[in-house]
Amino acid sequence: MSLADKLRPHLPSLRRYARAVSGSQNSGDSFVNATLEAIIADPGTIAGGENLRVQLYRAFCKIWESANLEVERDEGDTVQHHLRRIPPISRQILLLTSLEGFSTEEVAEILDVGANSINGLLEDAILEIDNELRSDVLIIEDEALISMELEQIVTGLGHKVCGTATTHKGALAAVAKSKPNLVLADIQLADGSSGIDAVKDILSQFTVPVIFITAFPERLLTGERPEPTFLITKPFQPNAIRAAISQALFFTPARQDA
């Protein structure tokens, strides 16, 4: 099997991470492409073996760090101002552990940091996020148990659920009652409607960060068309929700309501 064939199954999850850490599909996918180009130019970047996914993420992180990117926001924008207190490496650790499911040892290898420092940096990131982020959240989910679980997680993180919906029409009705600061949306809804279409209609009214939740993430991580920036895979863990919310709010300017 060629190196390309070995890497291909890991590319959807790398795109998910790249989009989350960069804040956009275009930027994230561009960094993934740059990583692949670097590997093609120097195949020795990937040594092969059992930890191929770890090596791929490590190669990506070296490309990412070499760009030295940090998002600048208006200091008056409270959410982003507070989130910038979290060191970039702490945000990466939070995403790598909670969103991508890497172990402490694997994250240490990916980021080239001491394993003993990982837990401390992770705890610092979680504490800062839990202390500072408070948002009104709309949940669009047609499965009652999952919707209840999301509501429990969201409220447990200190947010307020301002509405829930199971259909496209219901989502628009919920938005008309209370404009959210964040949307968590399933892809397929109860009446056969699309969560993506519901979100498009919401975004035509005002800007709001959106996190999509799906059991089939690879379908939305192809890099071949406009796709979500923030994506969580079912089944999910509370820390995955926490990490995705923190990144979505970090990269989305606070809304100025009329």
C-alpha positions as CSV (number, residue, x, y, z in Angstrom):
1,M,0.0,0.0,0.0
2,S,1.3,3.4,-1.0
3,L,1.9,6.2,1.6
4,A,-1.0,8.2,0.0
5,D,-3.3,5.3,0.5
6,K,-2.3,5.0,4.1
7,L,-2.8,8.7,4.8
8,R,-6.1,9.0,3.0
9,P,-8.3,7.6,5.8
10,H,-6.9,10.1,8.2
11,L,-7.5,13.2,6.1
12,P,-11.2,13.9,7.1
13,S,-10.3,14.0,10.8
14,L,-7.2,16.2,10.1
15,R,-9.4,18.6,8.2
16,R,-11.8,18.7,11.1
17,Y,-8.9,19.6,13.5
18,A,-7.4,22.1,11.0
19,R,-10.7,23.9,10.5
20,A,-11.3,24.1,14.2
21,V,-7.8,25.4,15.1
22,S,-7.8,27.9,12.2
23,G,-11.4,29.1,12.3
24,S,-12.4,28.5,8.7
25,Q,-12.7,25.7,6.1
26,N,-10.6,27.6,3.6
27,S,-7.7,28.2,6.0
28,G,-7.8,24.8,7.5
29,D,-8.0,22.9,4.2
30,S,-5.1,25.0,2.9
31,F,-2.9,24.0,5.8
32,V,-3.8,20.4,5.2
33,N,-2.9,20.7,1.6
34,A,0.4,22.4,2.6
35,T,1.1,19.5,4.9
36,L,0.5,17.0,2.2
37,E,2.8,19.0,-0.2
38,A,5.5,19.0,2.5
39,I,5.2,15.2,2.9
40,I,5.4,14.7,-0.9
41,A,8.5,16.9,-1.0
42,D,10.1,14.9,1.8
43,P,8.4,11.5,2.4
44,G,10.8,11.0,5.3
45,T,8.6,13.4,7.3
46,I,6.3,10.4,7.8
47,A,8.3,7.5,9.1
48,G,5.4,5.0,8.8
49,G,4.6,2.4,11.4
50,E,1.7,2.2,13.9
51,N,1.5,5.9,14.7
52,L,0.8,7.2,11.2
53,R,-2.1,9.4,12.3
54,V,0.1,10.9,15.1
55,Q,2.9,11.6,12.6
56,L,0.4,13.2,10.2
57,Y,-0.9,15.6,12.9
58,R,2.7,16.3,14.0
59,A,3.6,17.2,10.4
60,F,0.5,19.5,10.2
61,C,1.3,21.2,13.5
62,K,4.8,22.0,12.4
63,I,3.4,23.7,9.3
64,W,0.8,25.5,11.4
65,E,3.3,26.7,13.9
66,S,5.7,27.9,11.2
67,A,3.0,30.2,10.0
68,N,2.9,31.8,13.5
69,L,-0.8,32.6,13.2
70,E,-2.8,34.3,15.9
71,V,-6.2,35.9,15.3
72,E,-6.4,39.5,16.3
73,R,-9.7,40.9,17.6
74,D,-10.9,44.2,18.9
75,E,-10.0,44.5,22.6
76,G,-13.6,45.6,23.2
77,D,-14.8,42.2,22.0
78,T,-15.0,40.6,25.5
79,V,-15.4,36.9,24.4
80,Q,-12.4,36.9,22.1
81,H,-10.4,39.1,24.6
82,H,-10.8,36.5,27.3
83,L,-10.2,33.5,25.1
84,R,-6.9,35.0,24.0
85,R,-5.7,34.5,27.6
86,I,-5.6,30.8,26.7
87,P,-2.2,30.0,25.2
88,P,-2.4,28.7,21.6
89,I,-0.8,25.4,22.7
90,S,-3.5,24.9,25.4
91,R,-6.2,25.3,22.7
92,Q,-4.4,22.8,20.6
93,I,-4.2,20.3,23.4
94,L,-7.9,20.7,24.2
95,L,-8.8,20.1,20.6
96,L,-6.4,17.2,20.1
97,T,-7.6,15.4,23.3
98,S,-11.3,16.1,23.2
99,L,-12.2,16.6,19.6
100,E,-9.6,14.2,18.0
101,G,-9.3,11.7,20.9
102,F,-5.6,11.5,21.2
103,S,-4.0,10.3,24.4
104,T,-1.7,12.5,26.5
105,E,1.3,10.7,25.2
106,E,0.2,11.1,21.6
107,V,-0.5,14.8,22.1
108,A,3.0,15.2,23.6
109,E,4.5,13.7,20.5
110,I,2.4,15.7,18.1
111,L,3.2,19.0,19.8
112,D,6.7,18.1,20.8
113,V,6.1,19.0,24.5
114,G,6.7,17.2,27.7
115,A,3.9,14.7,28.6
116,N,4.0,15.8,32.2
117,S,2.9,19.4,31.1
118,I,-0.1,18.3,29.0
119,N,-2.6,17.8,31.8
120,G,-1.7,21.1,33.4
121,L,-2.1,23.0,30.2
122,L,-5.4,21.2,29.5
123,E,-6.8,22.1,32.9
124,D,-5.8,25.7,32.5
125,A,-7.6,25.9,29.1
126,I,-10.8,24.3,30.5
127,L,-10.8,26.5,33.6
128,E,-10.4,29.7,31.5
129,I,-13.1,28.6,29.1
130,D,-15.6,27.7,31.8
131,N,-15.0,30.9,33.7
132,E,-15.4,33.2,30.7
133,L,-17.8,31.7,28.1
134,R,-21.5,32.3,28.7
135,S,-23.8,32.2,25.6
136,D,-27.4,31.7,24.6
137,V,-27.5,28.4,22.6
138,L,-30.0,27.1,20.1
139,I,-30.1,23.3,19.8
140,I,-31.4,21.8,16.5
141,E,-31.6,18.1,17.0
142,D,-34.4,15.6,16.1
143,E,-33.5,12.8,18.5
144,A,-35.0,13.6,21.9
145,L,-32.4,11.8,24.0
146,I,-29.5,13.5,22.2
147,S,-31.2,16.8,22.4
148,M,-31.6,16.3,26.2
149,E,-28.0,15.3,26.5
150,L,-26.8,18.3,24.6
151,E,-28.9,20.6,26.8
152,Q,-27.5,19.1,29.9
153,I,-23.9,19.5,28.6
154,V,-24.5,23.0,27.4
155,T,-26.1,24.2,30.7
156,G,-23.5,22.3,32.7
157,L,-20.8,24.4,30.9
158,G,-22.6,27.5,32.1
159,H,-24.5,28.4,28.9
160,K,-28.2,29.0,28.5
161,V,-30.3,27.0,26.1
162,C,-32.6,29.7,24.5
163,G,-34.4,27.2,22.3
164,T,-34.6,23.7,20.9
165,A,-36.0,22.6,17.5
166,T,-36.4,19.3,15.7
167,T,-37.2,20.6,12.2
168,H,-36.1,23.4,9.8
169,K,-39.4,25.3,10.4
170,G,-39.0,24.9,14.1
171,A,-35.5,26.2,14.1
172,L,-36.6,29.4,12.3
173,A,-39.4,29.8,14.7
174,A,-37.0,29.4,17.7
175,V,-34.7,32.1,16.2
176,A,-37.6,34.5,15.8
177,K,-38.3,34.2,19.5
178,S,-34.7,34.5,20.7
179,K,-31.6,35.1,18.7
180,P,-28.9,32.8,19.9
181,N,-25.2,33.5,20.3
182,L,-24.4,29.9,19.1
183,V,-26.1,27.1,17.2
184,L,-25.6,23.4,17.7
185,A,-27.2,21.7,14.7
186,D,-27.7,18.1,13.6
187,I,-27.5,17.4,9.8
188,Q,-30.6,15.3,9.3
189,L,-33.8,16.5,11.0
190,A,-37.1,14.8,12.0
191,D,-39.3,15.7,9.0
192,G,-36.5,14.9,6.5
193,S,-35.4,18.5,6.3
194,S,-31.8,19.5,6.5
195,G,-30.1,21.1,9.5
196,I,-27.6,22.7,7.0
197,D,-30.5,24.4,5.1
198,A,-31.9,25.6,8.5
199,V,-28.6,27.1,9.4
200,K,-28.3,28.8,6.0
201,D,-31.6,30.5,6.6
202,I,-30.5,31.5,10.1
203,L,-27.2,32.9,8.7
204,S,-29.1,35.0,6.1
205,Q,-30.7,36.9,9.0
206,F,-27.6,37.4,11.2
207,T,-24.1,36.1,11.9
208,V,-23.8,33.4,14.5
209,P,-21.2,30.6,15.1
210,V,-22.5,27.1,14.2
211,I,-21.3,23.7,15.3
212,F,-22.7,20.8,13.3
213,I,-23.1,17.4,14.9
214,T,-23.2,14.2,12.7
215,A,-22.7,10.5,12.9
216,F,-21.0,10.6,9.4
217,P,-18.4,13.4,9.6
218,E,-16.4,12.1,6.6
219,R,-19.2,13.2,4.3
220,L,-18.6,16.8,5.4
221,L,-14.8,16.7,5.5
222,T,-13.9,16.1,1.9
223,G,-12.3,19.5,1.2
224,E,-14.0,19.4,-2.2
225,R,-16.9,21.9,-1.6
226,P,-18.2,24.4,0.9
227,E,-18.4,22.5,4.2
228,P,-18.8,23.3,7.9
229,T,-15.9,24.7,9.9
230,F,-16.8,23.3,13.2
231,L,-18.0,19.6,13.3
232,I,-18.5,17.2,16.2
233,T,-18.9,13.4,15.7
234,K,-21.6,11.3,17.3
235,P,-21.2,9.9,19.9
236,F,-19.6,12.9,21.5
237,Q,-18.0,13.7,24.9
238,P,-18.7,16.9,27.0
239,N,-15.1,18.1,26.4
240,A,-15.7,17.8,22.6
241,I,-18.6,20.2,23.0
242,R,-16.6,22.5,25.2
243,A,-13.6,22.6,22.8
244,A,-15.8,23.2,19.7
245,I,-17.8,26.0,21.5
246,S,-14.6,27.7,22.6
247,Q,-13.1,27.7,19.1
248,A,-16.4,28.8,17.4
249,L,-16.8,31.7,19.8
250,F,-13.1,32.6,19.5
251,F,-13.3,33.0,15.7
252,T,-16.7,34.7,15.5
253,P,-17.0,38.4,16.3
254,A,-19.6,39.2,18.9
255,R,-23.0,40.1,17.4
256,Q,-24.2,43.7,17.7
257,D,-28.0,43.4,18.0
258,A,-30.0,46.4,16.8
